Amino acid sequence: MQRTRLVTTLAALGLAVLAAPPARAQADARPTVAVLYFNNGSFGKDRADYDALGRGIADFMITDLAGNPTLRVVERQAIDALIKEQDLGQTNRVDVETAVKLGKLLQARYMVLGGFVASPNGTVDLTARAVEVETSRIVHVDAVKGKTDAFMDVIRQLSDRMNKGMKLPDIPRRTASAMPTTSTSTQVAAALPQKVPFAAVMLYSKGLKAVNEGKKDEGVSLFKKCVTDFPEFEKPKEELKRLGAA
């Protein structure tokens, strides 16, 4: 019954990661990878200002990993639906046990989870772990550090390291103009932007958090401000279109 409700929820969102018939799932032998929200490990009086960033980090990593055609990458919306279905949204932290539980429901081979420390001085530290769902074993741990004004480069570094640590083929590095323009449930269309101001990253992340918490109007407002202030940033435009607010 629980699985039936979950499949119904995902199907209503147009997400095929769990809703696909078993025969079709078996036909695609690519390993499935899911990225969970990163935990906020920042400290100081400004800590709460970065709470939304964990969602943005996961979203950007999903986009980057999905550029690897040898993987099946679970969409952010599918993870959102599953977390709500399992009533796991009350906690702001994700541990290995929870990741394994979600991974089994997503039929994923690997779950990526981690944390971050953002500092007002313009630096960010990211740490991540890859968990093999079948064995509950942590197969790789890595960390990167960089400047917030080069945030996309930091994400790319972490994606590459995690990809290698999971012993998966390298991620092809293509520009946004070279990426396909159509989207599927397991492949994100747009390449990770080459460079995005950190202020835009934060606005976008806050928009994701608002929408996930059921505050659609607030999320739309944040995405629209992001588009106005940073018109070359495509991701908030995609979210507005998805929400029917473009």
C-alpha positions in Angstrom: 0.0 0.0 0.0 2.8 2.4 0.9 4.6 1.7 -2.4 1.4 2.2 -4.3 0.9 5.6 -2.7 4.5 6.5 -3.5 4.2 5.5 -7.2 1.0 7.4 -7.5 2.6 10.5 -6.1 5.5 10.3 -8.5 3.3 9.5 -11.4 1.3 12.6 -10.7 4.4 14.6 -10.9 5.3 13.0 -14.3 8.4 11.3 -12.8 9.2 7.8 -14.0 12.0 6.8 -11.7 9.8 4.6 -9.6 6.7 4.4 -11.8 8.3 2.5 -14.7 7.2 -1.1 -15.1 9.8 -3.6 -13.8 10.7 -4.9 -17.3 11.6 -1.4 -18.4 13.7 -0.7 -15.3 15.6 -3.9 -16.0 16.3 -2.9 -19.6 18.2 0.1 -18.5 21.4 -1.3 -16.9 22.9 2.1 -16.0 23.5 2.7 -12.3 21.0 5.0 -10.6 22.4 7.8 -8.5 20.4 10.1 -6.2 21.7 13.3 -4.5 20.1 14.3 -1.2 20.1 17.8 0.3 23.3 18.9 1.9 23.3 19.6 5.7 24.2 23.1 6.8 27.2 23.0 9.0 27.9 26.7 9.0 28.3 28.5 12.3 28.1 32.0 13.7 25.3 34.5 13.8 24.8 34.2 10.0 24.4 30.4 10.0 20.6 30.4 9.3 21.1 32.6 6.3 22.6 29.6 4.5 19.9 27.0 5.4 18.5 27.0 1.8 21.9 26.5 0.2 21.9 22.7 0.9 19.0 22.4 -1.6 20.9 24.4 -4.2 24.0 22.3 -3.8 22.0 19.1 -4.4 20.2 20.6 -7.4 23.4 21.7 -9.1 25.1 18.4 -8.5 22.1 16.6 -10.0 22.4 18.8 -13.0 26.1 18.1 -13.3 25.9 14.4 -12.8 23.1 14.1 -15.2 25.5 15.3 -17.9 26.9 11.8 -17.7 25.0 9.6 -20.1 26.2 6.4 -18.4 24.1 7.2 -15.3 20.5 7.5 -14.4 20.2 10.5 -12.1 17.1 10.9 -9.9 15.3 14.2 -10.4 15.1 16.6 -7.5 11.3 16.5 -7.7 11.2 12.8 -7.3 13.3 13.0 -4.1 11.1 15.8 -2.8 8.0 13.6 -3.4 9.6 10.6 -1.7 10.7 12.6 1.4 7.2 14.0 1.8 5.7 10.5 1.3 7.9 9.1 3.9 7.3 12.0 6.3 11.0 12.8 6.5 10.7 16.5 6.0 10.6 17.4 9.7 14.4 16.9 10.1 16.9 19.2 8.5 19.6 16.5 8.6 20.1 13.4 6.5 22.1 10.5 7.8 23.4 7.3 6.2 20.5 5.2 7.5 17.9 7.5 6.0 19.8 7.7 2.8 19.8 3.9 2.5 16.1 3.8 3.2 15.4 6.3 0.5 17.8 4.6 -1.9 16.0 1.3 -1.6 12.7 3.0 -2.5 14.3 4.8 -5.4 15.9 1.6 -6.6 19.2 3.5 -6.6 22.7 2.0 -6.5 24.3 5.0 -4.9 23.1 7.8 -2.7 25.2 10.9 -2.3 24.8 13.0 0.9 26.9 15.6 2.5 27.3 18.9 4.2 28.7 22.3 3.7 30.2 25.2 5.7 29.7 28.7 4.1 31.5 31.7 5.5 30.8 35.4 5.2 34.4 35.8 4.1 33.5 34.3 0.7 34.5 30.6 1.1 32.6 27.4 1.1 33.6 23.9 2.2 31.7 20.9 0.8 32.0 17.3 2.0 30.2 14.4 0.5 29.8 10.6 1.0 28.6 8.0 -1.5 26.6 5.2 0.0 26.1 1.9 -1.8 22.4 1.1 -1.1 22.6 -2.7 -1.3 25.3 -3.0 1.3 24.8 0.3 3.3 28.6 0.7 2.8 30.2 4.2 2.4 32.2 3.7 -0.7 33.8 7.1 -1.0 34.2 10.3 1.0 35.6 13.5 -0.4 35.8 17.2 0.3 36.5 20.4 -1.7 36.9 24.0 -0.8 36.7 27.2 -2.8 35.5 30.7 -3.2 31.8 31.4 -3.4 32.4 33.6 -6.5 33.5 30.4 -8.2 30.7 28.2 -6.8 30.0 26.3 -10.0 33.7 25.3 -10.2 33.5 23.9 -6.6 30.4 21.9 -7.5 32.1 20.5 -10.6 35.1 19.5 -8.6 33.0 17.6 -6.1 30.9 16.0 -8.8 34.0 14.8 -10.6 35.6 13.4 -7.4 32.4 11.6 -6.3 31.9 10.2 -9.8 35.4 8.8 -9.8 35.0 7.6 -6.2 31.9 5.6 -7.2 34.1 4.1 -10.1 31.8 5.6 -12.7 32.9 6.8 -16.2 34.0 10.4 -16.3 31.5 13.2 -16.7 31.7 14.6 -20.2 32.4 18.3 -19.9 30.1 20.2 -22.4 28.9 23.7 -22.5 25.2 24.6 -22.1 24.9 25.3 -25.8 26.1 21.8 -26.6 23.6 20.0 -24.3 20.3 18.6 -25.5 17.3 20.8 -25.1 14.8 18.2 -24.1 14.4 16.8 -20.6 13.5 13.3 -19.3 12.7 12.1 -15.9 16.3 10.9 -15.4 18.3 13.4 -17.4 18.5 17.1 -16.7 18.5 19.2 -19.9 20.8 22.2 -19.2 24.4 21.9 -18.4 25.7 23.4 -15.2 26.3 27.1 -15.8 30.0 28.1 -16.1 29.8 30.9 -13.6 26.9 32.2 -11.5 27.2 35.0 -8.9 26.8 33.6 -5.4 23.9 36.1 -4.7 22.1 34.3 -7.6 22.9 30.9 -6.1 21.4 32.0 -2.8 18.3 33.5 -4.3 17.7 30.3 -6.4 18.3 28.1 -3.4 15.8 30.1 -1.2 13.3 29.7 -4.0 13.7 26.0 -4.1 13.3 25.8 -0.3 10.2 27.9 -0.3 8.5 25.8 -3.0 9.5 22.6 -1.3 7.8 23.9 1.9 4.6 24.6 0.1 5.2 28.4 -0.2 4.8 28.6 -4.0 4.1 32.3 -4.2 7.2 33.1 -2.2 9.2 30.7 -4.4 7.9 32.3 -7.6 8.8 35.8 -6.2 12.3 34.7 -5.4 12.8 33.0 -8.8 11.5 36.1 -10.6 13.9 38.4 -8.6 16.7 36.0 -9.6 15.7 36.3 -13.2 15.5 40.1 -13.0 18.8 40.5 -11.2 20.7 37.8 -13.1 19.0 37.4 -16.5 21.7 35.1 -17.9 21.0 32.4 -15.1 18.7 29.9 -16.8 17.8 27.7 -13.8 15.2 30.1 -12.2 13.6 30.5 -15.6 13.2 26.7 -15.8 11.6 26.6 -12.4 9.2 29.3 -13.2 8.2 27.4 -16.3 7.8 24.2 -14.3 5.6 26.1 -11.9 3.5 27.6 -14.6 4.6 31.1 -13.7 6.9 31.9 -16.6 
